Every structure is written in structure tokens, then in C-alpha cells.
């Protein structure tokens, strides 16, 4: 047994000599190599940072509890972290038992009926809607005032879509999810058409739908500026660069995060053999990644960097990793906190 050696130990209690065998303690365990390409930009966008900061600032100014209608952003790790600090998440305003406490609306935006209900109850409401989502709301309102019917390209049931459609009277907006919806659309005669989009869609999917709409309706009025947010676009472009170069790619994010799901789809379409959406290390399917020698990693716009580092550490336990960052854009966007939370002049919650 050439790879073993014997060690003699003397027990202090019995003074009896024991002979043990074990592998050589200095024998190096060889790990397979793994090149990790880290997508940049990735992770938190300016709207997500603003929303999370709004909850934390409200807790600092007003103490716990601070109520939040729906998940402030679509990331379970972030939500649980804020819960530990004193945030209480509710589905609807009627679940808020104390009118004196702050209530924050999530980054996805809300229908107009929500702030109206808060005002009726005299709640101290703070709107943390991402300014880029608010831009879409304003566009829809302008189109409506000018007598246009609005087509919203988006996914049914997503909070952002619910919020955008809730800006206007029922029937003023038609949701378009697929090319089949475009083909089936029967607009009102003589009613001009305009379109807006959800901010977290696949850039390529949206382009296909918009091109189909423009082909059917040449007079269709487009947004003055692209509705899909800069962060969604930048993260998808980084994945497109990395995905063809690796054998597997992990998107760090929650399954209910639209922009994270789109990143996984982009990776698959770009030719990556294995693309998975993973929130924490315990969700990694090691059978799918076991034999790879190159891995891409990105993160959805609501996923914190600590989770990316956790994923890298998990692979480093099994592989001899080399990490390289692949950057396709730089981001310096900043959104200020909601007015109610800015500086020392922030108002107190209702007494």
C-alpha cells in the first residue's frame, strides 16, 4: 500500500499505543479545470437599487414595521433579507392593519386604483415604481388623451403589465403576447394605434412582434424612446456574447423574475447547450454541469452580487476555477429615492 503510511499515537488516558493508517495528508487532490466567463453588466439595475433603498430608508426613518405591497423586486433572497429588517409584505392594502405605518409600492408599478385606495384610507404611501416603468405609464396616458388605442406588448399576469393596463379605463389597452395575437387583432375602425412594451422583455422577441405589428398597421405609433429598459438590453447583450463560448450558463435569479427568465432563453437561443435559472447553490443540477470545462454566469436585474459569489464558490469547491469578466457595456444610471424619503426633510408617517 504505497500510498498509505502509518502513524503512531499515544493516548494520554491509557498510555496505550495505537497504530492508524490514512492517506498521505500532503497528497494534492486534483480538481478538473473550469473557465468561468462572468457576464457584465449583470445583477442589480438602478430601479431595483432604488426600490430596495426605499424600503431600507423607510425602516431607518420610521422604524419597523414598514409594509410593502407585493414583492418589492422579484427575488426571494432580497425579500427575506428585508423581512428580517422589519419589512412586512402584503398582497393588498386591506392587509395593512395600521394606517400610521408607511406602505411602499413595488418597483413593478401599480394600477391607479391602488394609490387611490391608499389615499382613501389616509395611508402614508410611498411609490417605489421604477422610473422607466413610470415612463411607459405616461406614454400610455398621452396616447389615450390623443384618442389612440394602445397595444401593450407584454406577458399576461406580470405585475408590470397589470399596473400599466390599470393606468387607463378598461378596454383602452389591448395586451399583445404573441405573433398569433398580432394576426388575430381587430382594431376599431378609424381608431389610431400606438404601442408600448413591458420593460423586461426579450429584445429579440419584442422586435419580432413589433415588426409584425408595423407590417399589419403601417401607421402604428411607436414610443419616442425604446421601452425595454437599458438594464434588460445590456444583460441580454452580455449573455449573447458569452453563451456561444461556454458549455453551460447559469442565470442567478428567481423563477418569477421576467428579466431573469429572458436571460435564460437568450442563452439557449445563442447556442449554449445547458442554460439554467438558479437562485441559490442548492438548486444547481450538478448532473447537468458535471463534465463541463467552461461556464458562463450572469444575474437578473433583481439578483444581488452576493448570490453570484455564492455560485462561483460552489463551483470552486469542485473545480480549479479561473474567472474572467466579459463586459459589453458600462452602466452609470442612478435614480433618486422617492421624494418622501429624501434627506432630513422626509416627512414622518401619519400620527
C-alpha positions as CSV (number, residue, x, y, z in Angstrom):
1,X,0.0,0.0,0.0
2,X,2.4,2.6,-1.2
3,X,0.0,5.5,-1.0
4,X,-0.5,5.0,2.8
5,X,1.8,5.5,5.7
6,X,1.4,4.6,9.4
7,X,1.1,7.0,12.2
8,X,1.6,6.1,15.9
9,X,-0.3,8.0,18.5
10,X,-0.1,7.6,22.3
11,X,-3.4,8.1,24.2
12,X,-2.9,10.4,27.2
13,X,-5.5,8.5,29.2
14,X,-4.5,4.9,28.6
15,X,-0.9,5.4,27.5
16,X,-1.6,2.6,25.1
17,X,-0.1,2.9,21.6
18,X,-2.5,2.8,18.7
19,X,-1.4,2.4,15.1
20,X,-3.6,4.2,12.5
21,X,-3.5,4.3,8.7
22,X,-4.6,7.2,6.5
23,X,-3.9,8.7,3.0
24,X,-0.9,11.0,2.9
25,X,-2.0,14.3,4.3
26,X,0.1,16.3,1.8
27,X,-1.1,14.5,-1.3
28,X,-2.7,17.1,-3.6
29,X,-6.3,16.4,-4.7
30,X,-6.5,17.4,-8.3
31,X,-9.7,19.2,-9.4
32,X,-10.7,19.4,-13.1
33,X,-10.2,22.9,-14.6
34,X,-13.1,25.2,-15.2
35,X,-13.1,28.5,-17.0
36,X,-15.8,30.8,-15.8
37,X,-16.9,33.8,-18.0
38,X,-18.6,36.3,-15.9
39,X,-21.1,38.5,-17.8
40,X,-21.0,42.2,-17.3
41,X,-23.3,44.1,-16.8
42,X,-25.2,41.7,-14.5
43,X,-27.3,41.9,-11.3
44,X,-29.0,45.0,-9.8
45,X,-30.2,47.8,-12.0
46,X,-30.8,51.3,-10.9
47,X,-34.6,50.8,-10.5
48,X,-34.0,47.8,-8.2
49,X,-31.4,49.6,-6.1
50,X,-33.8,52.5,-5.7
51,X,-36.7,50.2,-4.6
52,X,-34.6,48.3,-2.1
53,X,-33.1,51.5,-0.8
54,X,-36.6,52.9,-0.4
55,X,-37.6,50.1,2.0
56,X,-34.4,50.4,4.0
57,X,-34.6,54.2,4.2
58,X,-38.2,54.0,5.4
59,X,-37.2,51.5,8.1
60,X,-34.4,53.8,9.2
61,X,-36.6,56.9,9.3
62,X,-39.8,55.3,10.7
63,X,-38.8,52.0,12.3
64,X,-40.5,48.7,11.8
65,X,-42.8,47.6,10.5
66,X,-42.9,49.1,7.1
67,X,-45.4,47.5,4.8
68,X,-44.7,46.6,1.2
69,X,-47.4,45.8,-1.3
70,X,-46.2,42.7,-3.3
71,X,-42.5,41.7,-3.6
72,X,-40.5,44.9,-3.8
73,X,-38.5,43.2,-6.5
74,X,-38.7,39.6,-7.8
75,X,-36.0,38.0,-5.7
76,X,-36.7,35.7,-2.7
77,X,-33.3,36.4,-1.2
78,X,-33.9,40.1,-1.2
79,X,-37.4,39.8,0.1
80,X,-36.3,37.5,3.0
81,X,-33.5,39.9,3.9
82,X,-35.9,42.9,4.1
83,X,-38.3,40.8,6.2
84,X,-35.6,40.3,8.7
85,X,-35.0,44.0,8.9
86,X,-38.7,44.7,9.6
87,X,-40.5,44.9,6.2
88,X,-43.9,43.2,6.0
89,X,-45.0,42.1,2.6
90,X,-48.8,42.1,1.8
91,X,-50.8,41.2,-1.3
92,X,-53.3,44.0,-1.0
93,X,-53.7,47.2,1.0
94,X,-56.6,45.8,3.1
95,X,-54.0,43.5,4.8
96,X,-52.3,46.6,6.3
97,X,-53.6,46.8,9.9
98,X,-52.1,50.1,10.9
99,X,-52.8,53.3,9.0
100,X,-49.9,55.1,10.7
101,X,-47.2,52.9,9.2
102,X,-45.6,53.6,5.8
103,X,-46.7,51.5,2.8
104,X,-44.4,51.1,-0.2
105,X,-45.5,50.1,-3.7
106,X,-43.1,47.8,-5.6
107,X,-40.8,48.6,-8.4
108,X,-43.1,47.0,-10.9
109,X,-45.7,49.7,-10.7
110,X,-49.4,49.6,-9.7
111,X,-52.7,50.4,-11.2
112,X,-54.2,53.8,-10.4
113,X,-56.8,52.2,-8.2
114,X,-54.0,51.3,-5.7
115,X,-52.8,54.8,-4.7
116,X,-56.5,55.9,-4.8
117,X,-57.3,53.2,-2.3
118,X,-54.3,54.2,-0.1
119,X,-55.5,57.9,-0.2
120,X,-59.0,56.9,0.8
121,X,-57.6,55.1,3.9
122,X,-55.2,58.0,4.6
123,X,-52.2,55.7,4.3
124,X,-48.7,57.1,4.2
125,X,-47.9,55.7,0.7
126,X,-44.5,55.7,-0.9
127,X,-44.3,54.8,-4.6
128,X,-41.1,52.9,-5.5
129,X,-42.1,52.2,-9.1
130,X,-39.1,52.2,-11.4
131,X,-38.9,55.5,-13.3
132,X,-38.6,53.6,-16.6
133,X,-41.9,51.8,-15.8
134,X,-43.4,55.2,-14.9
135,X,-42.3,56.4,-18.4
136,X,-44.4,53.7,-20.0
137,X,-47.4,54.7,-17.9
138,X,-47.1,58.3,-19.0
139,X,-46.7,57.3,-22.6
140,X,-50.0,55.2,-22.4
141,X,-51.8,58.2,-20.8
142,X,-50.6,60.5,-23.6
143,X,-51.8,58.2,-26.3
144,X,-55.1,57.8,-24.6
145,X,-55.6,61.5,-24.4
146,X,-54.9,61.8,-28.1
147,X,-57.6,59.3,-28.9
148,X,-55.4,56.4,-29.7
149,X,-56.0,52.7,-28.8
150,X,-52.9,51.3,-27.1
151,X,-51.3,47.9,-27.8
152,X,-49.2,46.7,-24.8
153,X,-46.6,44.1,-25.7
154,X,-46.0,42.0,-22.6
155,X,-46.9,39.0,-20.5
156,X,-50.3,38.5,-19.0
157,X,-50.3,38.4,-15.2
158,X,-47.0,40.1,-14.7
159,X,-47.3,42.9,-12.1
160,X,-45.8,45.5,-14.5
161,X,-48.4,44.6,-17.1
162,X,-51.2,44.7,-14.6
163,X,-50.0,48.1,-13.4
164,X,-49.7,49.6,-16.9
165,X,-53.1,48.4,-18.0
166,X,-54.5,49.8,-14.8
167,X,-53.5,53.3,-15.8
168,X,-56.4,53.6,-18.1
169,X,-60.1,52.7,-18.3
170,X,-60.9,49.1,-19.2
171,X,-60.7,48.4,-22.9
172,X,-58.3,51.3,-23.6
173,X,-55.3,48.9,-23.8
174,X,-55.0,45.5,-25.7
175,X,-52.4,43.1,-24.5
176,X,-50.2,41.5,-27.2
177,X,-48.2,38.5,-26.1
178,X,-47.5,36.6,-29.3
179,X,-47.4,36.8,-33.1
180,X,-50.7,35.0,-33.1
181,X,-52.2,37.9,-31.1
182,X,-51.0,40.2,-33.8
183,X,-52.6,38.2,-36.5
184,X,-55.9,38.0,-34.6
185,X,-56.1,41.7,-33.7
186,X,-59.2,43.5,-35.0
187,X,-58.8,47.2,-34.2
188,X,-61.7,49.6,-34.1
189,X,-62.3,51.3,-37.5
190,X,-60.8,54.8,-37.6
191,X,-59.1,54.5,-34.2
192,X,-55.3,55.2,-34.4
193,X,-53.0,52.7,-32.9
194,X,-49.9,53.1,-30.7
195,X,-47.8,50.6,-28.8
196,X,-45.9,50.4,-25.6
197,X,-44.0,47.5,-24.1
198,X,-43.2,45.8,-20.8
199,X,-39.7,46.9,-19.8
200,X,-38.3,43.4,-19.1
201,X,-39.0,41.5,-22.3
202,X,-36.7,39.7,-24.6
203,X,-35.3,42.2,-27.0
204,X,-35.5,39.8,-29.9
205,X,-39.0,38.5,-29.2
206,X,-40.3,42.1,-28.9
207,X,-38.6,43.1,-32.1
208,X,-40.4,40.3,-33.9
209,X,-43.8,41.2,-32.5
210,X,-43.3,44.9,-33.2
211,X,-42.2,44.3,-36.8
212,X,-45.3,42.1,-37.3
213,X,-47.5,44.9,-35.9
214,X,-45.9,47.5,-38.1
215,X,-46.3,45.3,-41.1
216,X,-50.1,45.0,-40.4
217,X,-50.5,48.6,-39.3
218,X,-48.0,50.9,-41.1
219,X,-49.4,53.9,-39.3
220,X,-48.7,52.4,-35.8
221,X,-47.2,55.0,-33.5
222,X,-44.0,53.9,-31.7
223,X,-42.6,55.1,-28.4
224,X,-40.3,58.2,-28.6
225,X,-37.6,56.0,-27.0
226,X,-37.3,52.2,-26.6
227,X,-39.5,51.0,-23.7
228,X,-37.3,47.9,-22.9
229,X,-35.0,49.2,-20.2
230,X,-31.3,49.7,-20.6
231,X,-30.5,47.1,-18.0
232,X,-32.6,44.4,-19.7
233,X,-30.9,45.2,-23.0
234,X,-27.4,45.3,-21.6
235,X,-27.7,42.0,-19.7
236,X,-29.1,40.2,-22.8
237,X,-26.3,41.5,-25.0
238,X,-23.7,40.2,-22.5
239,X,-25.3,36.8,-22.5
240,X,-25.4,36.8,-26.3
241,X,-21.6,37.4,-26.2
242,X,-20.8,34.7,-23.7
243,X,-23.3,31.9,-24.4
244,X,-21.7,30.6,-27.7
245,X,-18.3,30.4,-25.9
246,X,-19.3,28.1,-23.0
247,X,-20.7,24.6,-22.4
248,X,-23.1,25.8,-19.7
249,X,-24.6,29.0,-18.4
250,X,-26.2,29.9,-15.1
251,X,-28.6,32.8,-14.6
252,X,-28.7,33.8,-11.0
253,X,-32.3,34.9,-10.2
254,X,-35.8,33.9,-9.1
255,X,-38.2,32.0,-11.3
256,X,-40.8,34.7,-11.1
257,X,-38.3,37.3,-12.4
258,X,-39.2,38.1,-16.0
259,X,-35.9,39.6,-16.9
260,X,-34.1,36.6,-15.4
261,X,-36.2,34.1,-17.4
262,X,-35.5,36.1,-20.6
263,X,-31.7,35.8,-19.9
264,X,-32.0,32.0,-19.8
265,X,-34.0,32.0,-23.0
266,X,-31.4,34.3,-24.7
267,X,-28.6,31.9,-23.7
268,X,-30.4,28.9,-25.2
269,X,-31.1,30.7,-28.4
270,X,-27.5,31.8,-28.6
271,X,-26.4,28.2,-28.7
272,X,-25.5,27.4,-25.1
273,X,-26.1,23.6,-24.6
274,X,-27.1,23.9,-20.9
275,X,-28.8,27.1,-19.5
276,X,-30.3,27.1,-16.0
277,X,-32.0,29.7,-13.8
278,X,-30.8,29.2,-10.3
279,X,-31.4,31.3,-7.1
280,X,-29.0,29.5,-4.6
281,X,-26.4,26.8,-4.8
282,X,-28.8,24.1,-3.5
283,X,-30.7,24.5,-6.8
284,X,-27.7,23.6,-9.0
285,X,-28.2,20.4,-11.0
286,X,-24.7,19.0,-10.8
287,X,-25.5,16.2,-13.2
288,X,-26.1,18.8,-15.9
289,X,-22.9,20.7,-15.2
290,X,-20.7,17.8,-14.0
291,X,-18.4,17.4,-17.0
292,X,-18.2,20.9,-18.4
293,X,-14.9,22.8,-18.7
294,X,-16.4,26.3,-19.4
295,X,-19.2,28.1,-17.7
296,X,-21.0,31.4,-18.1
297,X,-22.6,33.2,-15.2
298,X,-24.9,36.2,-15.2
299,X,-27.6,37.6,-12.9
300,X,-31.0,39.1,-13.4
301,X,-31.6,42.7,-12.6
302,X,-33.1,41.8,-9.2
303,X,-30.3,39.4,-8.1
304,X,-27.6,40.6,-5.6
305,X,-24.0,40.1,-6.3
306,X,-23.6,38.0,-3.1
307,X,-25.5,35.2,-4.8
308,X,-23.2,35.3,-7.8
309,X,-20.2,34.9,-5.5
310,X,-22.0,32.0,-3.8
311,X,-22.4,30.2,-7.1
312,X,-18.8,30.8,-8.0
313,X,-17.7,29.5,-4.6
314,X,-19.8,26.3,-5.1
315,X,-18.0,25.6,-8.4
316,X,-14.6,26.4,-6.9
317,X,-15.2,23.6,-4.4
318,X,-15.4,21.1,-7.2
319,X,-13.2,22.7,-9.9
320,X,-10.0,24.5,-10.3
321,X,-11.7,27.7,-11.5
322,X,-10.3,30.6,-13.5
323,X,-12.7,33.6,-13.7
324,X,-12.7,36.1,-16.5
325,X,-15.2,39.0,-16.9
326,X,-16.7,39.7,-20.3
327,X,-18.0,43.2,-20.4
328,X,-20.3,44.6,-23.2
329,X,-21.4,47.9,-21.7
330,X,-20.8,50.2,-18.7
331,X,-23.7,51.5,-16.6
332,X,-23.8,54.6,-14.5
333,X,-27.6,55.2,-14.2
334,X,-28.9,56.5,-10.9
335,X,-32.4,57.1,-9.7
336,X,-33.0,59.2,-6.6
337,X,-35.2,57.9,-3.8
338,X,-38.9,58.7,-3.8
339,X,-39.5,62.3,-2.6
340,X,-40.9,61.2,0.7
341,X,-37.6,59.6,1.7
342,X,-35.1,62.2,0.5
343,X,-32.8,63.8,3.1
344,X,-33.6,65.0,6.6
345,X,-36.8,66.7,5.3
346,X,-38.5,63.3,4.8
347,X,-41.9,63.5,6.4
348,X,-42.9,61.3,9.3
349,X,-45.6,58.7,9.0
350,X,-49.1,59.8,9.8
351,X,-49.6,60.1,13.6
